[in-house]
Amino acid sequence: DRYKVAVGNVCSGRTLFKTKNGLLGLGPKLAKRDDAVCVFLGGSVPYVVRNLSLKGSDHHFVGECYLHGFMFGKAITMW
């Protein structure tokens, strides 16, 4: 029962997703198909952003996410 409560607390307002590369993540409930996951220099977690223009130059910040293997700045050190 404690496990259910803990998982419920972590997942509340979140949704599971899978990237085009097959990575699993947990992101904002407002995330949509074709949103992008990015890592900002200095950020400790990945973020979900949505492209707003045909040129890809304008984006909307959707929220932070958990992406397995890319937490705590690890993506920056991998790059």
ABEGO torsion letter per residue (X at the ends): XAAAAAAAAAABGBBBBBBAAGBBBBBBAABBBGBBBBBBBGBABBBBBBBABAAGABBBBAEBBBBBGABGGAAAAAX
